[in-house]
Amino acid sequence: MNESVVRLTKRAAVDPYFLAFALAEYAAAGNLDDAALAAALGTTPDVLAHIRLCPAPRADAEGFGADVERVATKFGLNRDVLTAAARQGQVIAEMRAAAERNPEAAGKLLAARDRKPS
């Protein structure tokens, strides 16, 4: 794989603008390496690098669906996995932004999330 593409995907993985961000969060949550993520999406690791450089889907429902469909069709991906990965990335980005605005509330939210149901 081209070293320039690899460097770009690493930089894109920390920017919520890129699909790389959402895919990185999804992969981390599922303990997926690049090969497993590519397999889940129905592609190869080489193509995955190019998918990561696509813009993330828009947040509104209509735009989100259209953007996911466009990327899934262009690269022949599993639409359901791409949808889950993109949504999870958006939620994580929103939670981080909320935590930066109000760290005290974020800690309570995380603690509530970690509590075991009775």
C-alpha positions in Angstrom: 0.0 0.0 0.0 1.2 3.5 -0.7 2.9 5.1 2.3 1.3 8.5 1.6 -2.2 6.9 1.8 -1.3 5.2 5.1 -0.1 8.5 6.6 -3.2 10.3 5.5 -5.5 7.6 6.9 -3.7 7.8 10.3 -4.2 11.6 10.4 -7.8 11.3 9.2 -8.6 8.7 12.0 -8.5 11.5 14.6 -10.7 14.0 12.7 -14.5 13.5 12.9 -14.8 15.0 9.4 -13.5 11.7 7.9 -15.0 8.3 7.8 -11.7 7.1 9.2 -12.6 8.5 12.6 -15.9 6.5 12.8 -14.2 3.4 11.5 -11.4 3.7 14.0 -14.0 4.0 16.9 -16.0 1.1 15.6 -12.9 -1.1 15.2 -11.6 -0.2 18.7 -15.0 -1.0 20.3 -15.0 -4.4 18.5 -11.3 -5.1 18.9 -11.0 -5.4 15.1 -7.7 -5.1 13.3 -7.6 -3.7 9.7 -8.1 -7.2 8.2 -11.2 -7.9 10.4 -12.7 -4.5 9.8 -12.2 -4.8 6.1 -13.8 -8.3 6.2 -16.8 -7.0 8.2 -17.3 -4.3 5.6 -16.9 -6.7 2.7 -13.7 -5.3 1.3 -9.9 -5.6 1.4 -7.4 -3.7 3.6 -6.0 -1.9 0.6 -9.5 -0.6 -0.4 -10.3 0.2 3.3 -7.5 2.8 3.2 -9.4 4.7 0.5 -12.7 4.3 2.2 -11.3 5.9 5.3 -10.5 9.1 3.4 -14.2 9.6 2.5 -16.0 12.4 4.4 -18.1 11.0 7.3 -21.9 10.9 6.6 -23.9 14.0 7.4 -25.6 13.9 10.8 -29.2 14.5 9.6 -31.1 11.3 8.9 -31.7 11.9 5.2 -28.1 13.0 4.5 -26.7 10.2 6.6 -28.6 7.5 4.6 -27.7 9.0 1.3 -24.0 9.3 2.2 -23.8 5.8 3.6 -25.5 4.5 0.5 -23.1 6.4 -1.8 -20.0 5.0 -0.1 -21.4 1.5 0.3 -22.3 1.4 -3.4 -19.1 2.9 -4.7 -16.9 0.4 -2.8 -19.3 -2.6 -2.6 -19.5 -2.5 1.2 -21.8 -4.2 3.7 -24.2 -1.2 4.2 -25.3 -2.4 7.7 -21.8 -2.5 9.1 -20.9 0.8 7.5 -24.1 2.3 9.0 -23.2 1.0 12.5 -19.6 2.2 12.2 -20.6 5.7 11.1 -23.3 6.1 13.7 -21.0 4.9 16.5 -18.4 7.4 15.4 -20.9 10.3 15.4 -22.1 9.4 18.9 -18.6 9.1 20.3 -17.7 12.5 18.7 -20.8 14.1 20.3 -20.0 12.6 23.7 -16.4 13.9 23.6 -17.6 17.3 22.6 -20.1 17.3 25.5 -17.4 16.1 27.9 -15.2 19.0 26.8 -18.0 21.5 27.5 -18.9 20.0 30.8 -16.4 17.5 32.3 -18.3 17.0 35.5 -21.5 15.9 33.8 -19.5 13.6 31.4 -18.0 11.7 34.4 -21.5 11.1 35.8 -22.7 9.9 32.4 -19.8 7.5 32.1 -20.3 6.2 35.6 -24.0 5.6 35.0 -23.1 3.7 31.8 -20.7 1.5 33.6 -23.2 0.5 36.3 -24.5 -3.1 36.2 -28.3 -3.5 35.9 -30.0 -4.7 39.1 
